[in-house]
Amino acid sequence: MQLLVAGTLLVAGLQWLGSTTDIVELLLNGVALAYIMEIDELTYNVLVPTKVATLIRRMEPMDVNWPMELPLRSLLMTVPLTITLTIFMVNVLQPHAQAVSEVQQALCA
């Protein structure tokens, strides 16, 4: 579920930030997107009772004997991320950058 929400936010955020041309709006939109990504932690801090949060914080990590292997899951997660970013670059940023470049050439020529 978290992966689905993060993926949806990634795609929507990329489209939102990619369509912004003004530097001030880009900065504000980036801060707003970062705030949206932090809402889960803010909600946890507000809703979880202090005793429960202290108990969780004091818990010792469990010892797990993992064999030293390649992190296959992490490597496999980079594939869809790379594909998503490539599609975004080709479909959103390049046409947008080309349009901005054409406007700049028309105004400065």
C-alpha positions as a Markdown table, in Angstrom:
| # | Residue | x | y | z |
|---|---|---|---|---|
| 1 | Met | 0.0 | 0.0 | 0.0 |
| 2 | Gln | 2.8 | 2.4 | 0.9 |
| 3 | Leu | 4.5 | 1.6 | -2.4 |
| 4 | Leu | 1.3 | 2.4 | -4.3 |
| 5 | Val | 0.9 | 5.7 | -2.5 |
| 6 | Ala | 4.6 | 6.6 | -3.0 |
| 7 | Gly | 4.4 | 5.7 | -6.7 |
| 8 | Thr | 1.2 | 7.7 | -7.3 |
| 9 | Leu | 2.8 | 10.7 | -5.5 |
| 10 | Leu | 5.9 | 10.3 | -7.6 |
| 11 | Val | 4.0 | 10.3 | -10.9 |
| 12 | Ala | 1.7 | 13.1 | -9.9 |
| 13 | Gly | 4.5 | 15.2 | -8.4 |
| 14 | Leu | 6.7 | 14.8 | -11.4 |
| 15 | Gln | 3.9 | 16.0 | -13.7 |
| 16 | Trp | 3.1 | 18.8 | -11.4 |
| 17 | Leu | 6.7 | 20.0 | -11.0 |
| 18 | Gly | 7.5 | 19.4 | -14.7 |
| 19 | Ser | 4.7 | 21.7 | -15.8 |
| 20 | Thr | 5.9 | 24.6 | -13.7 |
| 21 | Thr | 8.0 | 27.3 | -15.4 |
| 22 | Asp | 8.3 | 30.0 | -12.7 |
| 23 | Ile | 11.2 | 29.4 | -10.3 |
| 24 | Val | 9.2 | 30.7 | -7.3 |
| 25 | Glu | 6.2 | 28.4 | -8.1 |
| 26 | Leu | 8.7 | 25.5 | -8.6 |
| 27 | Leu | 10.1 | 26.1 | -5.1 |
| 28 | Leu | 6.7 | 26.4 | -3.5 |
| 29 | Asn | 5.4 | 23.3 | -5.3 |
| 30 | Gly | 8.5 | 21.3 | -4.2 |
| 31 | Val | 8.0 | 22.3 | -0.6 |
| 32 | Ala | 4.3 | 21.4 | -0.8 |
| 33 | Leu | 5.2 | 18.0 | -2.3 |
| 34 | Ala | 7.8 | 17.4 | 0.5 |
| 35 | Tyr | 5.1 | 18.3 | 3.1 |
| 36 | Ile | 2.7 | 15.8 | 1.5 |
| 37 | Met | 5.4 | 13.1 | 1.8 |
| 38 | Glu | 5.9 | 14.0 | 5.5 |
| 39 | Ile | 2.2 | 13.9 | 6.5 |
| 40 | Asp | 2.4 | 10.3 | 7.6 |
| 41 | Glu | 5.1 | 11.0 | 10.2 |
| 42 | Leu | 3.3 | 14.1 | 11.4 |
| 43 | Thr | 0.1 | 12.1 | 11.8 |
| 44 | Tyr | 2.0 | 9.4 | 13.7 |
| 45 | Asn | 3.5 | 12.0 | 16.1 |
| 46 | Val | 0.1 | 13.6 | 16.8 |
| 47 | Leu | -2.0 | 10.5 | 17.1 |
| 48 | Val | 0.3 | 8.0 | 18.9 |
| 49 | Pro | 0.2 | 8.3 | 22.7 |
| 50 | Thr | 3.5 | 9.3 | 24.3 |
| 51 | Lys | 3.8 | 6.0 | 26.2 |
| 52 | Val | 3.5 | 3.9 | 23.1 |
| 53 | Ala | 6.0 | 6.1 | 21.2 |
| 54 | Thr | 8.4 | 5.8 | 24.1 |
| 55 | Leu | 8.0 | 2.0 | 24.2 |
| 56 | Ile | 8.6 | 1.7 | 20.5 |
| 57 | Arg | 11.6 | 4.0 | 20.7 |
| 58 | Arg | 13.2 | 2.0 | 23.5 |
| 59 | Met | 12.7 | -1.4 | 21.8 |
| 60 | Glu | 15.9 | -3.2 | 20.8 |
| 61 | Pro | 16.3 | -4.2 | 17.2 |
| 62 | Met | 16.1 | -8.0 | 16.6 |
| 63 | Asp | 19.2 | -9.8 | 15.4 |
| 64 | Val | 18.6 | -11.3 | 12.0 |
| 65 | Asn | 21.3 | -13.4 | 10.3 |
| 66 | Trp | 21.2 | -12.4 | 6.7 |
| 67 | Pro | 23.6 | -14.0 | 4.3 |
| 68 | Met | 25.7 | -11.5 | 2.4 |
| 69 | Glu | 24.0 | -11.4 | -1.0 |
| 70 | Leu | 23.1 | -8.8 | -3.5 |
| 71 | Pro | 20.1 | -6.8 | -2.3 |
| 72 | Leu | 17.8 | -8.2 | -5.1 |
| 73 | Arg | 14.7 | -6.5 | -3.9 |
| 74 | Ser | 16.3 | -3.1 | -3.9 |
| 75 | Leu | 17.8 | -3.7 | -7.3 |
| 76 | Leu | 14.5 | -4.7 | -8.7 |
| 77 | Met | 12.8 | -1.6 | -7.2 |
| 78 | Thr | 15.2 | 0.6 | -9.2 |
| 79 | Val | 13.9 | -0.8 | -12.5 |
| 80 | Pro | 10.4 | 0.6 | -12.3 |
| 81 | Leu | 11.7 | 3.9 | -10.9 |
| 82 | Thr | 14.2 | 4.2 | -13.8 |
| 83 | Ile | 11.4 | 3.5 | -16.3 |
| 84 | Thr | 9.1 | 6.0 | -14.7 |
| 85 | Leu | 11.7 | 8.7 | -14.7 |
| 86 | Thr | 12.7 | 8.0 | -18.3 |
| 87 | Ile | 9.1 | 8.2 | -19.4 |
| 88 | Phe | 8.7 | 11.4 | -17.5 |
| 89 | Met | 11.8 | 12.9 | -19.1 |
| 90 | Val | 10.7 | 12.0 | -22.6 |
| 91 | Asn | 7.0 | 12.9 | -22.3 |
| 92 | Val | 7.0 | 15.9 | -20.0 |
| 93 | Leu | 10.3 | 17.6 | -19.5 |
| 94 | Gln | 11.7 | 17.5 | -23.1 |
| 95 | Pro | 8.6 | 19.0 | -24.8 |
| 96 | His | 8.3 | 21.5 | -22.0 |
| 97 | Ala | 12.0 | 22.5 | -22.2 |
| 98 | Gln | 11.7 | 22.7 | -26.0 |
| 99 | Ala | 8.7 | 25.1 | -25.8 |
| 100 | Val | 10.6 | 27.2 | -23.2 |
| 101 | Ser | 13.6 | 27.3 | -25.5 |
| 102 | Glu | 11.5 | 28.4 | -28.5 |
| 103 | Val | 9.9 | 31.2 | -26.5 |
| 104 | Gln | 13.3 | 32.3 | -25.3 |
| 105 | Gln | 14.7 | 32.3 | -28.8 |
| 106 | Ala | 11.7 | 34.3 | -30.1 |
| 107 | Leu | 12.0 | 36.9 | -27.3 |
| 108 | Cys | 15.8 | 37.2 | -27.4 |
| 109 | Ala | 16.4 | 37.0 | -31.2 |
